[in-house]
Amino acid sequence: MIRHIHGDATRPVGEGNKIICHICNDIGKWGSGFVLAVSKRWKLPEQEYRKWFAGTSSTTPDPFKLGNVQFVQVEKDIWIANMIAQHDIRQNNPSLPPIRYAALETCLEKVAEKANELVATIHGPKFGADRAGGKWETIFKTIEHVSERHKVDVTIYLWKYASVRRQSSITGNLFATIAGTSLARCQPTK
């Protein structure tokens, strides 16, 4: 099941183990978007990401490349999934969005497998639809497909100051904000 809730993805709700997903680029840059919130709350995910990029990580055996994921345990029951699913950054090529959908699907498969291993739920912001330039409808379908195949629950957090001005073609729900007020209507997806 996938649900959307109003809240902070760095403070996942629910009982049990949780994996917080987000998209990282493949050029070792960390300092924009959701990673700022991650780094404000925990220092280790950024430190480990930088070690992984430099080839000095002792905790991540997979190479630093598109489609791979680094799992960093930040609390007794919370892991951060640094998913490499973005090629370069937007400012280096403004005409081509940096998200790589095939890499994202591969990453999500790995996250779902880890979630099943840890008996965990998956959490995250609307990753890939901002800095990575992806289309949320495409990203959502990928999340939905992986979630159903692996039978893992996913919670997507809608930041209270984000402004979503149209009806979702995926859920049919209307998400609306007015200058930082709460969402007028936000129901879980089916």
N, C-alpha and C positions, 0 to 999 in steps of 0.2 A: 504494500500500500504506500502511496505517496500522499503526503499532506503538505499544505502550505500553512505556515503560521506567521504571525507578526512577532518579530523578536530578533535577538542577537545570536547569530550562528556560533559565536565563541562561547556561548552559555547554553549548550544543548539541553533540551528538556527530556525527561523520562528516566526510567530506571535502567540499570544495567550498563553494559559497555557501549561506547559511542565512538564512531569515527567521523571526524569533521573533514570533509573534502573541499579542496579548492584547486584551481588551475594555476600552474606555474609555467614560465617560459623556458625555452631550451638554451638560453644564452646566459644564465646565471644572474639575472637581474631580480632583485627583491626590493620593493620599496614603494609600490603603488597598488591601490585597490584593497581587497580584503586582507592581504598579507599585513597591512599596517595594523589592523585590528588583532590579527593573530600575534604579531610581535609585541604589541602592547600588553597582551595578556600572558604570553609565554615567550621566552627568548630562544628556547631550544629548537623549535622548528626552523627558524631562520639560520641558526648556527649550523644545524645538520644539513640544510639545503646547500649552504655555501661550501661545506666540506664535500658534499656529494658532487657538486659542480667542479670543485678543484681536484676530485679524484682521491680525496683523503678520508672518505667516510669509512669507518670500520663497522658501521651498523647496516649499511645498504649495499648488498652484493650486486644488484643490477646496475648496469651502466647508466650514466646520466644522459638519457635520450628520450625522444618522443615515445609515448606509450608506456613509460615506466613510472612507478610510484614508490615514494619513500614514506614509510610509516614511522611517525615519531610519537612515542608515548609521552604525554605531558601531564597526566594525572593518573591516578589509580585506574580509572575507568574511561579515560579519554585519549584517543590517538588522533593526530593530524595526518591526513593523507596529502602529501605534496605530489600532485598529479602533473606530469609533464605532458601537456596537451596543447601548448601554444608555441608556435614557431616565431621566434624573434619578438619584437614589440611593434605596436601600431605605428609609432612615430617614424620607424625606419622604413615602412612601406605602407603609407596611408590608404592605398587603393585596394590592398588585399588584407582582409581580416586575418589576424595571426592564429586564430583557433584552428585546430586540426581535428575534425570530427572523428576520424578513424582512430587517432591516438586517444581521444577522449573515451571512446567506447572501450578500447583496450584497457585504459586506466580504470574505468568503472567496473569492468569485469574483475580486475585484480582487487579492487576495493571490496566488491561483493563477496569474493572468495575469502578475503581477510575477515569480513564481517561475519560470515558463517563460521569461520574458524574460532573467532572470539565470542560468538553468540552476541553480536553487536548490531546496533541500528546505525544507519548512515544519516549524516546531517550535513548541511551546508547552505551557503547563500545561493542566489541564482548565478552560480559560477559559469563563466564563459560568455555571458551575455553583455558584459560591460567592457572591461579592458581588452579581452580577447576578441571582441567584435562578433561573437556568434549570435545566431538566431535562437532565442529561447525556445521557440516551438520545436526546433530540431534537437536541441539539447534535452528538452523535457522528454521527447519521444525516446531518446537514447536511455535516459535515466529510467523511464517507465519499463522499457524492454528488459534492461538488465535487472531491475528490481523484481519483475515478474519471473524471469528465468531463474533467479537465485533465491526467490522467496525471502527477500530482505526488505524491511521497512525503511522508508526514506522520509526525512523531514526537510523541507526547503524553508528557509527563514527569509521573510520579507522585512527589510529594514524600514522602520517607521518613517524615515524621512525620504524614502525612495518614492518617486512619483510614477505610477503606472497608469496611463491614461486611456487604456482601451480594454475591451473585453478580450479575454484570453480565448484564442481559437482552440486551445487544447482542453481547457476545463469548462469553458462556458461561463465561468464566474466573472463578475465585474470587480476589478480591483481599482479603487480610487482613493486618492489622498488629496487633501486640501492644505497646502502650505504647512506640511509637517504634522498635521493631525493624524489620528489613527485611521486605519483602513476602514472605509465605510462598510465593506463586505468582503470577507475572505473565508471561504469554506474549503475544507479538504477536498482534494480531487478524488475521483472514484477509481 
